[in-house]
Amino acid sequence: MNPLNRQWFYRGFRKQLRTELGRTKAEAVWQEAGQEYRRMLKERPALKRHKGAMVLPAVSLYRALVRRGIDAEPPLNRYGDRMGRRFAGIVHGLTGIPGVSGWIWKHVDGIMHRMSSEKLGYRRRIVSRPPDLYGVDILSCPYHELAKELDAEKAVLCICHMDKAYMQGFRRIRYERTAAVSEGAECCDYRLRYDARKR
């Protein structure tokens, strides 16, 4: 069985490939990427969790597309955008529950710390804290670092696209990011503000 079939985040990319490349070519890419993914997991089983769970499938798909002469960035980034919009809808629904957005904002410092801690492989710089603005610069991202190590740096841009899209789903919390380390910037500049009027 193709191990990509069990990857919840990337499963839908197979359908997108069929639409964009045709069934035969899409299945060939999917199978080749699955073999690549299996090989990488065998070599480094510890990467099955956290960063590897997101990065290795992206790198496998990226390599399979490139080997067939296809520019891999656009389809992967389109998929990241699509998944981000899907997650944004879920976040929008959850933050529509009375009190949820306020609770998130009250705990934003701790939530962002847990999501981007050194323990998870991030390096970060806090720029500002609530009540007005929560700002953090991510100086080094484990997803990006692993993709660089695997010589497929641009494969993880789809994760950045997903991240940027889903963060727009929060009610009452405005999100902005103008740069990303995966795009060659010094940092990913996350800025969040509470805005009671944002629906």
Summary of the structure (lengths in Angstrom):
residues: 199
radius of gyration: 17.8
end to end distance: 43.6
largest distance: 53.9
contacts: 614
relative contact order: 0.14
helix: 63%
strand: 12%
